Amino acid sequence: MAEVTINANAREIQSKGYIHGLRDQGKIPAVVYGMGTEAQPVELNVKELESIIRKKGRNTLIDLVVGNKSGQDKFVVMVKELQRDPLKGNIIHADLCKISMKEKINTTTPVALRGEPEGQKDGGILQTGVRELEIECLPANIPDSIQIDISALNIGDRLTVGDIPESPDYKILTDSDTTLVSIVAPRMAEEPRDGEGEAAEGTEAGGAPAGEGTGPETEAGE
């Protein structure tokens, strides 16, 4: 069962002028495809779509109700791809993919790290790897995120995708050796040994002491 509903209208005019007019009305062009059907151009309210993505994420199951000349068509869809204005960042086009609630799909879900690693408390540095994982599951079983407890990690430890326990709800497709997080030792600044700083300053300012040359020069004089 879908979580939210968006109303849309079939879009029969494809001209640039018409599309610009849509955006002036707070709407965007979109295309609906999948499940062996021909792609269908539609138009929908951009604020409704933005709100769903912001509050529930891109994996939200949407009941899309499309009004057309013969009445209405209804599909369960997911956001497949978004195009945003490069300057303003607002959505200007959306690809919506039809799905069956009975068939498994491939999608991505974010990684959520929980806890403060022991190694970080000891001065280690937390380095993160991938932030999303590709998974296969039924639409109803898509997790909002995959929670990973990192509190037991010490300096030198590395957590990979293969360390995540298996779930009956989904299968992780991301390579098992992919790094999720690691704790590395901080780099210690090397302190100069006694006398090194003074020797370096003397050489830089005055070069070799008077009457003494470098190795090659001494050999040439002989």
C-alpha positions in Angstrom: 0.0 0.0 0.0 1.3 3.4 -1.0 2.0 6.0 1.8 0.9 9.2 0.0 -1.2 10.4 -2.9 -0.3 12.9 -5.7 -2.8 14.0 -8.3 -1.5 14.6 -11.8 -2.9 15.3 -15.3 -1.9 13.7 -18.6 0.3 16.1 -20.6 -0.5 16.2 -24.3 1.5 19.3 -25.2 5.3 19.0 -25.2 6.4 22.5 -26.4 9.0 24.5 -24.4 6.5 27.4 -24.1 3.9 25.1 -22.5 6.4 23.7 -20.1 7.6 27.1 -19.1 4.0 28.0 -18.5 3.6 25.0 -16.2 6.5 26.1 -14.0 5.0 29.5 -13.7 1.8 27.8 -12.3 3.9 25.8 -9.7 3.8 22.6 -11.7 6.5 20.5 -13.4 6.6 18.1 -16.3 7.1 14.4 -15.4 7.1 11.1 -17.1 5.6 7.8 -15.8 7.0 4.5 -17.1 7.6 0.9 -16.1 6.0 -2.5 -16.0 6.1 -2.9 -19.7 4.0 0.1 -20.5 4.7 3.1 -22.8 6.1 6.2 -21.1 3.3 8.6 -20.2 4.0 12.4 -19.9 2.2 14.0 -17.0 2.2 17.3 -15.1 2.0 17.6 -11.3 2.3 20.1 -8.4 6.0 20.6 -7.6 5.4 21.6 -4.0 3.6 18.3 -3.2 6.5 16.3 -4.6 9.1 18.4 -2.8 7.3 18.0 0.5 7.1 14.2 0.1 10.8 13.9 -0.7 11.8 16.2 2.1 9.7 14.5 4.8 9.7 10.9 3.7 12.6 10.4 1.2 12.8 9.3 -2.4 11.9 5.7 -1.6 8.3 6.7 -0.6 5.6 4.7 -2.3 3.2 7.1 -4.1 -0.3 6.6 -5.3 -0.3 8.6 -8.5 -3.8 9.5 -9.8 -3.6 10.7 -13.4 -6.6 12.6 -14.8 -7.2 12.2 -18.5 -9.9 12.4 -21.2 -11.4 9.1 -20.3 -11.3 9.6 -16.5 -8.5 8.6 -14.2 -5.7 6.1 -14.0 -4.0 5.1 -10.8 -0.5 3.7 -10.3 1.8 3.0 -7.5 5.1 4.8 -8.3 8.5 5.7 -6.9 10.7 8.6 -7.8 13.4 7.2 -10.1 15.2 10.4 -11.1 14.9 14.1 -10.5 16.3 17.0 -12.5 17.0 20.2 -10.6 17.7 23.8 -11.7 21.5 24.1 -11.4 21.3 27.6 -9.9 18.1 27.5 -7.7 18.1 23.8 -6.8 14.4 23.4 -7.3 12.9 20.4 -9.1 12.2 21.0 -12.8 11.4 17.4 -14.0 10.7 14.0 -12.5 10.9 10.4 -13.7 8.3 8.2 -11.9 8.6 4.4 -12.1 5.5 2.2 -11.8 6.0 -0.7 -9.4 4.2 -3.9 -8.4 3.8 -4.5 -4.7 4.3 -8.2 -5.4 7.6 -7.9 -7.3 11.1 -7.2 -5.8 12.9 -4.1 -7.0 16.4 -2.7 -6.8 16.8 0.6 -5.0 19.1 2.5 -2.7 18.8 3.3 1.0 20.9 5.5 3.3 23.3 4.3 5.9 22.7 5.6 9.4 25.6 5.4 11.9 24.8 5.1 15.6 26.9 5.6 18.6 30.4 7.2 19.3 33.3 4.8 18.6 35.6 4.0 21.5 38.5 4.7 19.2 37.2 8.2 18.6 37.1 8.8 22.4 40.7 7.8 22.5 41.7 10.4 19.9 41.1 8.4 16.7 39.7 10.0 13.6 36.4 8.7 12.2 36.4 8.2 8.4 33.2 7.4 6.6 32.8 5.5 3.3 29.7 4.9 1.3 26.6 6.7 2.5 24.0 4.7 0.5 23.6 0.9 -0.1 22.0 -0.7 -3.1 19.4 -3.3 -2.0 16.8 -5.7 -3.4 13.5 -6.1 -1.7 9.7 -5.9 -2.0 8.4 -2.3 -2.1 6.7 -2.6 1.2 10.0 -3.7 2.9 12.2 -0.8 1.8 13.9 0.5 5.0 14.1 4.2 5.7 17.8 3.6 6.4 20.1 0.8 7.5 21.2 1.4 11.1 24.7 0.5 12.0 26.1 0.6 15.6 29.7 1.8 15.5 30.2 2.4 19.3 32.5 -0.7 19.7 35.0 0.3 17.0 38.6 1.0 18.2 41.6 2.7 16.5 42.6 0.6 13.5 39.1 -1.0 13.1 37.3 -1.0 9.8 33.6 -1.8 9.2 32.6 -3.1 5.7 29.3 -3.9 4.1 30.0 -7.6 4.7 29.8 -6.9 8.5 26.2 -5.9 8.3 23.9 -8.7 9.6 21.6 -10.3 7.0 18.0 -9.2 7.0 14.9 -11.2 6.0 13.4 -8.1 4.5 16.1 -7.1 2.0 19.3 -8.3 0.3 22.3 -5.9 0.1 23.7 -5.8 -3.4 26.6 -3.4 -2.7 30.0 -5.2 -2.7 30.7 -6.8 0.6 34.3 -5.3 0.9 33.0 -1.7 0.5 34.1 0.4 3.5 31.3 1.9 5.7 33.5 3.4 8.4 37.0 3.2 9.8 38.8 4.6 12.8 42.4 5.8 12.1 45.1 7.0 14.4 45.8 10.7 14.4 49.0 11.8 12.7 51.6 12.9 15.3 53.6 16.0 14.3 57.3 15.2 14.4 59.2 17.4 16.9 62.8 18.4 15.8 65.6 16.8 17.8 67.8 19.1 20.0 70.1 21.2 17.9 68.5 20.4 14.6 66.7 23.7 14.4 69.9 25.7 15.1 72.0 23.7 12.6 69.4 24.2 9.9 69.3 27.9 10.5 73.1 28.2 10.4 73.4 26.4 7.2 70.6 28.3 5.5 72.0 31.7 6.6 75.7 31.3 6.1 76.3 28.1 4.2 79.3 26.0 5.0 81.8 27.3 7.7 84.7 29.5 6.3 87.6 27.5 5.0 85.5 24.4 4.4 83.8 23.4 1.2 81.3 20.7 0.3 82.4 17.2 -0.6 82.6 17.7 -4.4 84.5 21.1 -4.0 87.0 19.6 -1.7 87.7 16.7 -4.1 88.2 19.2 -6.9 90.7 21.2 -4.9 92.8 18.1 -4.3 
